[in-house]
C-alpha cells in the first residue's frame, strides 16, 4: 500500500458534519452484511424513503444506518432549516411528524385486536400491543405468557399488503389488502402475518414500527439518550434502567446498581467497593478512579447500612456515574504520554501523535484544529484549541480510529483489466433461503445478495405450468418461484450497490418453448443492460474489463455451436458443455470407487492422472442389478448399483445415505423411485433455443477437459467445478490451475453433499486465482465472513483485483516460499484492551450468567505458509473493560491475499464460548492505535496497536493528510 492510500480516513470529509449526500458511516460496518439472515435490512434506502416522506411530510435528510442514530437535535435543526427554506421558496412542509410518532405509539400501546395467520388455513384472534418501554411487541392470550414478545431490535422489515407466502395460502379469504401486513423478525427471518379490522389500524402499526426501527419513539427520550451517547452509548436505554429499578421509584439503590453493572459485565462487588473507601487520606483519595469516588460519595455519605437508606441514583446521576467509570485508562495513558502529563493535548501534541503513532505524513495544524472542533465536547477546551480526555476518546472511537481503512469503503483498485484478473463475488443457488432439500425459494434472496455486493447469481430454470418457466432446486421439495419475477428482481437491484457487471448463471432444464419465454423475459425486462454491441474487443478473444462493462448484465449459459445453420431456431448442444454436470458425475464416480472397494492399487495411482489430465469421461461397467438414477443439476444419464443399503444416492445436489431417509417425506420407496425414473431420465444432448443462445457472449458455459491446454485460443468462456474436484486439482497441479485461471473464468461451487447449505473454505481457491467462488449466502458463518472481508477491501463492489503474480507468469500457492526473492512482511499486533464485550449469545443464563473471562484470538488466513493463529491470556471476570497488553507477531509471504481475523472468546473450564469476531483484509488495515469493532455488535470492540514492517524492520505503511 502506498502513502496516498490512507488520505481518506484523515481528510476533512471524515470529520465534517455528515452531509445529506452521504450518511454517516460507523466503522462497525457489517451489521447489514454480517448476517445474511437479515436480508431485509439491505433495503435501507427504501426504509429511508418511506420514513422521511410519510404522508408527504419532509422530516429530514436520511442520516442513519442500522443500529446507529444521529442526535435528535440535528433533526430538529434540519427541520428548522427546511422550514426557513420553504418560506423562501413557498414550499409547504409539514412538521407534524413527531405528533404522528406520539399518536402511533399511544395507539400501539393501547393495543389492537388482530387476526394472526397460522399454518395453511388456521387463524387466531390475538390482542397485540407495544410494551411500556416501546421496545417490544406483546400479545395475549398466549401459552408463552411473559415470553410472548417480539423485540423491536429483532425486526428486519415490515411489509404492508398480502405479500408473504402465508397470505398466498389464504388467497381464498376475503382479507382486504389494506388491512394486512407482515413483520419479518428473528435470526431465521420468520414472518408474523396479521390482519386488522380496518386499514387505519394497519397503517398506524406499519408507520409506528418503522419509526421504532429507525430509532425514534418520542422526542424527549431520544434527546435525553443522546446527550452523552457519543462516548457512553450502551447504557442509555430507558428500558435497561427501568428493568434495574425493581421497585419502580425512578431511582437505583446500591443493590440495584450492582445488579445492573453485573448485567453490563462490570464486576464491582459491594464489599470490595466498601473496602476501597474505608480510608480517606489524600494519598488514597488520589489513587481511586473518579467513578468509584463518585460512587462512594453517593452511597456512603449516609451512615445506615441497609440498601434502602444507603442513597440512590436517578437516571441522570447513574449516567454520570457510568461515564466516570467508563473513562478509558488505556486512552488516558496515551494522552498523558503525548501531552507531557498534561490533562489535555494541544495542537503540537496532537500533531506528534498523528505522525508518530498513526503514521500520518504532514499532519497540518489546520487538520489538528479540525479534530479539536469536531470531537472536543468542552467549549472551554475548544476555545483554547486543546483536546481533553473526552474529546480524545471521541476521536479514537470515531471512524478515524477504526482499524478498517475508510478509503476502502469506496472502489480503490484499478478496474480496467480483463475480468480474468479479478475475484468476483458469487452466490450458489441464490434463490434458496435455507437447506437444499426443503427450504423456501424467494425472489427476495436475489435482492439481498445483489445489495450485499454479489455479482454472480444462479438461476435454476425448469418447465412450469401454463408455459411459464419456474426457478427451484430440481427433484427436491423446495418451493417454486416464477422466472419472470426473478428477472424483474435482478433488474431492479442489479446496480443498487455496485455499477460493475452482473453475471446471471443460468442452469437450463427447460424445453425449447419455455427457453424462448426465458429469452423473451430477459430481453424485455433487462433491455439495454444486455446490449453488448457497443463493446468492441476487436475479436481479441480477451475478456473486457469491469469498467467497460459497467451497468451491463452478462448471461452465462450454453451456446449453440458455430457450425449450426444460421437460420435454425434451435439446435442440439452436448450436456457436457455445462461443466457442472460433468463434475458432479465425476465426483459420484470417485465415491463409488471408494465405496465398492473394487479398485486396485495401480488403478488408485492412475486416478489423479486421469482426473487432472484430460477430464474425459470413461465408460463405467454397469452392474447387473437393480439400478437407481442419479439426479444432478442437469439432465445427463447415469446409474449406480443399489445392492448396498448404505450406498450414496445422489438426487440433484443432495445425497441420502440410506433408503430410510426417503421416508422423511412420507413417500413409499417404490412410488418415489417410480417418480424419479419417469421424470429424471437424462439425455445425452439437449435442445437449445437460438434466442437464448444469442444472449450468451463472453460467458459461454464449457466443461473442463484439460487444464493445461484449454482456453489458449479464447477466453470467452466459463467452466464450473465443484469443490471436491477443485481440491484434487489444487492438490496435484496447483501451478497449472493458476495458469488455467489466467486464461479463462472458473467457477467453484459447493459439493453435492452440503445438503444443509453449509459453505466450504473459499481461501484455498482464492490462493489459486479462482474467480467465481460461489457460496451459499443464506448460511451465516465463518466462510461467509471471510467472503465479506475479501470484497470489502474494494468498496464491496463485487470485484477485487488479483495480485500480479496470479495474473501473469508462474505461481505455485502451495510452496513454502511461493515468492522467492521478495521481502516478507511482519505484522506486530498489540492487543491492549476490550470494551463492552457481551456475554455469549447462547449463554443459558443470559444476562444473569457469570461475568465473562475473555481472551482474544488472532488468525491469519492466506497462503498455507502464512496461515497462523495466536491468542492472548485470559482476563478473569471482566467483560466491560478487560486489559490484555499483549503483543502477537506474524510473518507473511503474501499479505495481498491474506485476511486477519480477530475473535473474542469467553474462557470456560470445559471449553470456550464464542463472543464475536471481525475479519479484515490485510491490505485494509490501518497502522497505529485502532479499534476493532466486532461485527454486528454496536459498541463491543477491542483496542489494538498495529505495526506493519518489512524484513528490514522499516515501517511499510504511512498516511497523508493532504
KAUR-V502167 format. One record per helix or strand of 3 or more residues. SS is the DSSP state (~ for helix, > for strand). FROM is the first residue (numbers start at 1). TO is the last residue. If there is no record, write none. Layout:
SS_FROM_TO, SS_FROM_TO
This chain:
~_3_6, ~_8_10, ~_12_15, ~_36_42, ~_44_52, ~_54_56, ~_72_89, ~_97_110, >_112_118, >_122_130, >_136_140, ~_145_147, >_149_151, ~_152_154, >_155_160, ~_165_169, ~_177_179, >_180_185, >_190_195, ~_199_213, ~_219_226, ~_238_244, ~_254_263, ~_270_276, ~_282_287, ~_290_299, ~_307_309, ~_315_325, ~_329_338, ~_347_356, ~_365_375, ~_379_383, ~_389_396, ~_399_401, ~_406_409, ~_419_421, >_422_427, ~_444_451, >_456_462, ~_465_467, ~_483_493, >_502_508, ~_512_530, >_553_557, >_570_574, ~_575_577, ~_579_596, ~_601_612, >_627_629, >_639_641, >_649_651, >_654_656, ~_659_665, ~_669_679, >_685_689, ~_690_693, >_717_722, ~_723_732, ~_734_743, >_745_749, ~_763_767, >_772_775, ~_782_792, >_799_801, ~_804_807, >_825_835, ~_846_848, >_854_861, >_868_871, >_883_892, ~_895_897, >_899_908, >_911_921, ~_922_924, >_928_933, >_941_950
